[in-house]
Amino acid sequence: MARNFFIGGNWKMNGSVSTVKTLVDMLNGFSIPAGTEVVVAPPALYVDRVRQQLKKEYGVAAQNSYVKASGAYTGEISPEMLKDIDVDWVILGHSERREYFKESDEFVGQKTAYALNAGVSVIACIGEKLEERESNKTTEVVTRQLKAIADEIKDWSNVVVAYEPVWAIGTGKVATPEQAEEVHATLRKWLADNVSKDVADKTRIIYGGSVKGSNAAELAKKENIDGFLVGGASLQNDFLTICAARI
């Protein structure tokens, strides 16, 4: 079935007032192609600024959120706070959160469920490390991570699954279109077998890992690749080429 193409731009811990203005101006001057959804994720400090200045055709995401509405959780932000400033998306489970901040599969599942229940849509990230791929554990790892999310949620209509092989993030290495498609097809089959065929057919599964304008169009041709989660290239004009990869 036809699924709207989805492009996420993860700015990570990059930016300043001046660079945010440059990026917002760049995006505001671009016409999003029909059948494509674009969501950008600035650092938390700039999320409100971007939401106020960016055209409403774009979605805005936070890069993380917590499992409580408020309270003594210094440094955290809640999905309820995101809704309060008209931010409707959050990235959860990114490999950098898992690696540097020791977020477990189970915690990512809990955060996903909490955000969805608060009315915030989720870009849920999964992916294997290089040693896991080299030891043929890719399927085991990504389905384990996906199961931890499936164990916590019932409604998948506001979830985008982002497959990001850790060995390809920021390294310049990119999974070949065939490698990416193989994992995406595996994830879709897992959803069909363990959740429902309807969820498998409708859930967008996007690819992340050194995506650039030069490789996006080829990746976008694959049946089970429904878009991209873009890191470094989302800070450059090249992001617009990626957004147009389906044309």
Disulfide bonds with the S-S distance in Angstrom:
none
